[in-house]
Amino acid sequence: MRALRSSWTLALVTTVLVGVALIVGWLGGEWVVWHSGGSEAGLSAEVASAAESGSESRTERAEPPQFQEARRRMVDRQLRSRDITDPKVLEVMGRVPRHEFVPDELDHEAYDDHPLPIGHGQTISQPYIVALMTQLARPRPDARALDIGTGSGYQAAILAELCKEVYSIEIVEPLANEARKRLAQLGYKNVTVRAGDGYRGWPEYAPFDLIIVAAAPDHVPQPLVDQLAPGGRLVLPVGSYPQNLVVIEKKKDGEVERKSVAPVMFVPMTGEAREKRKD
Ligand SMILES: C[S@@+](CC[C@H](N)C(=O)[O-])C[C@H]1O[C@@H](n2cnc3c(N)ncnc32)[C@H](O)[C@@H]1O
């Protein structure tokens, strides 16, 4: 009886530990912890009318057929089946070769439902989180986008397909250099990558119609809000584990509206954001 009870206890403890591990997230990378749904009304129609933008500049590359199939499954099972409804976002996620943005030895996992390591202690985000942030940012073919935390360059590539120009900042210099080279090799001519701290945005190219931040500060960096164009959107994780995925919208009259969308887990924003931590 005692043996039975202790094996039940062991099973219970294992289940709890597995649950906690899943919640904390694999590799400390970014995951949506929970998402109640609630895709934005009017979003699909607005973005569906978007015409082709940066895509004409890309080189079509041959790829092994298993990647095409894996991408199709990723779109169906991880995006469409959740709350990604924007047809342009779904189409682009189904087209951009994510396996080109992960280390060779991990390319068989490129379309799996989790983040992956890209070196220097950083990760490429889970496909769903990239799609969700892109959808929330409401890209348009005439838009100028700012991407903070270039990492592998995957989010920048997705934005490059949907916007006119993308400016991307990465604080880890070797990652910035690798991403710049990768994006150029893939034929993206409308993305500019620079190494540096994204906390203060990129004033020389402001204002931006959308800003996506892939590392979490504990407060919203005011320079990013200031660099939003009227009608523009800033999508970023804010806080400590788990963080809130926040959307800041600057109305046409300059008024700023903030809403929390979902609990998420991202790597912390380093640089000035860390110095200015509020704790
Ligand atoms: C989750 S990863 C980025 C994923 C990336 N968007 C992609 O598609 O691969 C977050 C990145 O933010 C970078 N980062 C952290 N703090 C930063 C800062 N202050 N300015 C710019 N990049 C920063 C990290 O070095 C890391 O590469």
The ligand as a Gaussian input file, in Angstrom:
#p B3LYP/6-31G(d) Opt

LIG

0 1
 C       14.067000      36.266000     -28.886000
 S       15.509000      36.846000     -29.574000
 C       15.066000      37.483000     -31.129000
 C       14.350000      36.664000     -32.064000
 C       14.370000      37.309000     -33.422000
 N       13.344000      38.304000     -33.575000
 C       14.312000      36.272000     -34.499000
 O       13.406000      36.333000     -35.333000
 O       15.195000      35.406000     -34.511000
 C       15.714000      38.409000     -28.750000
 C       16.899000      39.193000     -29.263000
 O       16.861000      40.467000     -28.657000
 C       18.196000      40.888000     -28.510000
 N       18.222000      42.001000     -27.563000
 C       18.127000      41.984000     -26.207000
 N       18.182000      43.238000     -25.721000
 C       18.317000      44.064000     -26.793000
 C       18.436000      45.473000     -26.948000
 N       18.464000      46.310000     -25.900000
 N       18.548000      45.980000     -28.192000
 C       18.555000      45.163000     -29.290000
 N       18.469000      43.828000     -29.205000
 C       18.337000      43.285000     -27.975000
 C       18.883000      39.614000     -28.036000
 O       20.286000      39.692000     -28.203000
 C       18.228000      38.564000     -28.920000
 O       18.953000      38.317000     -30.077000

